[in-house]
Amino acid sequence: MIYQKSLQDLTEPYLKSLISEVVGSLSPDFDSFAPFGELGVDSFHVLKTIRKLEASFGRLPKSLLFENFNINDLANYFVGKHEQTLCAMFAKELQGADSGADTIDRQLKPVEVLEEAKPPAAGRVNRIAGRTAPIRILEKEAYAHPELQELVQRLFDRFKIEGCVSRGTRKIAPNLFIGSAGRGYFNYGRSKDIILVYGYTGPRDYWPALLEEMYRYCEANNFQLNIITDEEIQPINGVPFLPRRLAQCSAS
């Protein structure tokens, strides 16, 4: 619809304000693409957030913030699933953002909150593995999520290497970057704008594709990408990596 972009723009700050209020120490202007785990949103905060959202949207899946890992994803979910409720909430703002206010008024329908049907278990796993974008989440949170736990555990059991099983991995690189195809993942750590990829779990032929997704994520967020590896890294989109054991993207 003609106001779709405006609705997304209105929903994101609304969700940010709600979550920052729940967490307490979180500023409401945080990065829309930052994973909730990196922002300090724990399981207690998740449940409290869902309860607050249910006051406006009715019954919601308890796994909502596990399946939508950042504000951008969460806003997309609500715009797609609860558009009419959002239109009612932001009716004045939408009318002000669009000269065709009469058109918007005609498009608004009585708000009707429906409980979502839960997809079959197999379908949920396929949906997670077949996302069109990578998943970024704390590893401990991934193991608390039924579908992700199955995916990560299966990859770990089949492709684990020394870097995956090291005790230091969980301290140095507590985050997972799961590829959009669900065929592998990186353990990585982040300090401010520095990303350190510490270990890879997955088949060798998926490494280049996953690395390119990680590179694009860093490039989009102005992060400096560093990779610990004992192999030469081929250029990504023409961008070379420095030939060190600690490989650093020269474009950062």
VEXSE-862654 format. One line per 2 residues: their letters; for each residue x, y, z of C-alpha. Coordinates in Angstrom, 2 decimals, decimal comma, always signed. Layout:
N
a) X:Y:Z ~ ...
This chain:
252
mi) +0,00:+0,00:+0,00 ~ +1,09:+3,59:-0,46
yq) +1,84:+4,09:+3,25 ~ +3,82:+0,86:+3,76
ks) +7,18:+2,62:+4,15 ~ +5,75:+5,21:+6,53
lq) +4,16:+2,45:+8,60 ~ +7,53:+0,69:+8,91
dl) +9,17:+4,00:+9,89 ~ +6,57:+4,57:+12,59
te) +6,66:+1,01:+13,91 ~ +10,43:+0,83:+14,46
py) +10,69:+3,75:+16,96 ~ +7,55:+2,51:+18,71
lk) +9,14:-0,91:+19,25 ~ +12,48:+0,64:+20,22
sl) +10,83:+2,81:+22,85 ~ +8,94:-0,16:+24,27
is) +12,00:-2,41:+24,47 ~ +14,26:+0,32:+25,87
ev) +11,65:+0,89:+28,59 ~ +11,65:-2,83:+29,42
vg) +15,45:-3,12:+29,52 ~ +15,93:+0,16:+31,38
sl) +19,57:+0,78:+30,46 ~ +18,99:+0,78:+26,70
sp) +18,77:+4,04:+24,75 ~ +15,70:+4,20:+22,44
df) +17,85:+5,21:+19,44 ~ +19,78:+1,93:+19,23
ds) +20,67:+0,28:+15,90 ~ +17,62:-1,29:+14,23
fa) +19,81:-4,13:+12,91 ~ +21,58:-4,95:+16,18
pf) +20,61:-8,43:+17,45 ~ +18,60:-8,34:+20,66
ge) +21,18:-10,57:+22,35 ~ +23,92:-8,01:+21,72
lg) +21,74:-5,30:+23,27 ~ +21,38:-7,16:+26,55
vd) +17,82:-8,31:+25,93 ~ +17,58:-11,54:+27,93
sf) +14,78:-14,08:+28,32 ~ +13,14:-12,08:+31,13
hv) +13,07:-8,97:+28,95 ~ +11,66:-11,00:+26,06
lk) +8,69:-12,24:+28,09 ~ +8,02:-8,80:+29,53
ti) +8,16:-7,23:+26,05 ~ +5,71:-9,76:+24,65
rk) +3,28:-9,11:+27,50 ~ +3,37:-5,39:+26,75
le) +2,87:-5,98:+23,03 ~ -0,03:-8,35:+23,67
as) -1,89:-5,49:+25,36 ~ -2,13:-3,85:+21,92
fg) -1,95:-6,75:+19,48 ~ -3,56:-9,65:+21,30
rl) -1,96:-13,06:+21,76 ~ +1,53:-13,33:+20,23
pk) +3,98:-16,25:+19,80 ~ +6,30:-16,59:+22,79
sl) +9,16:-17,17:+20,32 ~ +8,50:-13,83:+18,58
lf) +11,78:-12,17:+19,55 ~ +13,74:-15,36:+18,85
en) +12,37:-15,64:+15,31 ~ +12,75:-11,90:+14,66
fn) +16,23:-11,08:+15,88 ~ +16,30:-7,28:+15,66
in) +13,99:-4,27:+15,48 ~ +13,99:-4,21:+11,69
dl) +12,79:-7,83:+11,52 ~ +10,30:-7,29:+14,32
an) +8,83:-4,21:+12,65 ~ +8,51:-6,15:+9,38
yf) +6,63:-8,85:+11,25 ~ +4,10:-6,44:+12,72
vg) +3,65:-4,53:+9,46 ~ +2,98:-7,82:+7,69
kh) +0,81:-9,50:+10,34 ~ -0,85:-6,64:+12,23
eq) -1,10:-3,88:+9,66 ~ -4,63:-2,83:+10,56
tl) -3,78:-2,49:+14,25 ~ -0,77:-0,33:+13,40
ca) -2,86:+1,79:+11,04 ~ -5,27:+2,48:+13,86
mf) -2,42:+3,29:+16,27 ~ -0,70:+5,68:+13,85
ak) -3,73:+7,02:+11,96 ~ -2,87:+10,69:+12,58
el) +0,79:+10,25:+11,64 ~ -0,08:+8,35:+8,48
qg) -2,56:+11,00:+7,40 ~ +0,06:+13,67:+7,97
ad) +2,67:+11,75:+5,96 ~ +0,42:+11,20:+2,97
sg) -1,61:+13,79:+1,06 ~ -4,17:+11,11:+0,18
ad) -5,65:+11,00:+3,69 ~ -9,07:+10,09:+2,35
ti) -7,56:+7,04:+0,62 ~ -5,98:+5,92:+3,89
dr) -9,28:+6,36:+5,72 ~ -11,02:+4,15:+3,20
ql) -8,31:+1,48:+3,53 ~ -8,63:+1,29:+7,29
kp) -10,87:-1,51:+8,45 ~ -12,14:-2,37:+11,93
ve) -9,25:-3,75:+13,94 ~ -9,51:-7,49:+14,37
vl) -6,84:-9,31:+16,39 ~ -6,43:-12,96:+15,51
ee) -4,31:-15,61:+17,21 ~ -1,76:-16,90:+14,75
ak) -1,81:-20,53:+13,78 ~ +1,38:-22,37:+14,61
pp) +3,07:-24,01:+11,60 ~ +4,05:-27,67:+11,73
aa) +7,35:-28,39:+13,48 ~ +9,10:-29,43:+10,25
gr) +7,89:-26,27:+8,55 ~ +9,30:-24,10:+11,32
vn) +12,75:-25,64:+10,91 ~ +12,69:-25,18:+7,15
ri) +11,54:-21,59:+7,55 ~ +14,44:-20,81:+9,91
ag) +17,02:-22,50:+7,67 ~ +15,60:-20,92:+4,54
rt) +15,61:-17,26:+5,65 ~ +16,56:-14,75:+2,98
ap) +18,97:-13,04:+5,38 ~ +21,62:-14,35:+7,80
ir) +20,73:-14,86:+11,46 ~ +22,83:-13,07:+14,10
il) +22,24:-14,27:+17,64 ~ +24,09:-15,12:+20,83
ek) +25,00:-18,80:+20,80 ~ +23,40:-19,40:+24,20
ea) +20,18:-17,82:+22,91 ~ +20,28:-20,03:+19,80
ya) +20,36:-23,13:+22,00 ~ +17,32:-21,80:+23,87
hp) +15,39:-21,60:+20,58 ~ +14,01:-25,03:+19,55
el) +14,38:-24,65:+15,76 ~ +17,79:-22,96:+15,89
qe) +19,04:-25,44:+18,48 ~ +18,30:-28,29:+16,09
lv) +20,01:-26,55:+13,17 ~ +23,12:-25,47:+15,10
qr) +23,51:-28,81:+16,86 ~ +23,23:-30,70:+13,58
lf) +25,89:-28,52:+11,93 ~ +28,15:-28,79:+14,98
dr) +27,90:-32,57:+15,19 ~ +28,72:-32,97:+11,52
fk) +31,33:-30,27:+10,85 ~ +32,92:-29,32:+14,18
ie) +36,63:-28,55:+14,14 ~ +39,19:-27,50:+16,75
gc) +38,07:-23,86:+16,71 ~ +34,47:-24,85:+17,42
vs) +35,12:-27,02:+20,46 ~ +37,68:-24,75:+22,13
rg) +36,68:-23,46:+25,56 ~ +37,83:-20,00:+24,58
tr) +35,45:-19,82:+21,64 ~ +32,42:-18,97:+23,79
ki) +34,34:-16,16:+25,55 ~ +36,08:-14,69:+22,50
ap) +33,24:-15,21:+20,04 ~ +29,90:-15,69:+21,83
nl) +27,78:-14,75:+18,78 ~ +26,64:-16,86:+15,85
fi) +26,32:-15,62:+12,28 ~ +24,17:-18,28:+10,59
gs) +24,10:-18,10:+6,80 ~ +20,86:-17,43:+4,96
ag) +20,99:-20,92:+3,45 ~ +21,39:-22,51:+6,89
rg) +24,40:-24,58:+5,78 ~ +26,96:-23,16:+8,17
yf) +27,78:-20,49:+10,73 ~ +30,56:-18,34:+12,14
ny) +31,37:-17,86:+15,81 ~ +32,22:-14,18:+16,09
gr) +32,83:-11,48:+18,64 ~ +32,10:-7,78:+18,44
sk) +33,70:-4,86:+20,27 ~ +32,21:-1,52:+19,21
di) +32,82:-1,41:+15,44 ~ +35,26:-4,34:+15,31
il) +34,07:-7,81:+14,26 ~ +36,29:-10,84:+14,88
vy) +35,36:-14,07:+13,10 ~ +36,90:-16,79:+15,24
gy) +35,63:-20,08:+13,89 ~ +33,59:-21,62:+11,08
tg) +31,26:-24,61:+11,27 ~ +29,95:-26,02:+8,01
pr) +31,06:-27,62:+4,72 ~ +34,10:-26,16:+2,97
dy) +32,16:-25,27:-0,16 ~ +29,82:-22,97:+1,86
wp) +32,63:-20,93:+3,43 ~ +32,95:-18,38:+0,55
al) +29,21:-17,68:+0,45 ~ +28,99:-17,22:+4,22
le) +32,08:-15,01:+4,25 ~ +30,55:-12,79:+1,59
em) +27,39:-12,42:+3,69 ~ +29,48:-11,49:+6,72
yr) +31,45:-8,99:+4,61 ~ +28,23:-7,37:+3,35
yc) +26,89:-7,13:+6,90 ~ +30,08:-5,40:+8,08
ea) +30,19:-3,11:+5,07 ~ +26,55:-2,05:+5,59
nn) +27,20:-1,21:+9,25 ~ +30,71:+0,27:+8,85
fq) +32,25:-2,53:+10,92 ~ +35,89:-3,57:+10,61
ln) +36,03:-7,25:+9,67 ~ +38,83:-9,42:+11,07
ii) +39,13:-13,17:+10,52 ~ +41,33:-15,72:+12,25
td) +42,28:-18,31:+9,64 ~ +45,24:-20,40:+8,51
ee) +44,23:-20,24:+4,85 ~ +44,48:-17,50:+2,25
iq) +41,23:-15,62:+1,78 ~ +40,23:-14,81:-1,76
pi) +39,07:-11,24:-2,54 ~ +35,38:-10,51:-2,01
ng) +33,80:-8,29:-4,66 ~ +37,34:-7,27:-5,64
vp) +38,32:-6,34:-2,07 ~ +41,51:-8,13:-0,92
fl) +42,31:-9,31:+2,59 ~ +45,68:-8,73:+4,22
pr) +47,85:-11,88:+4,22 ~ +48,16:-12,37:+7,98
rl) +47,12:-15,11:+10,30 ~ +44,75:-12,47:+11,66
aq) +43,30:-11,42:+8,34 ~ +41,84:-7,92:+8,17
cs) +39,72:-6,57:+5,35 ~ +41,77:-3,76:+3,79
as) +38,61:-1,84:+2,86 ~ +37,61:-1,27:+6,51
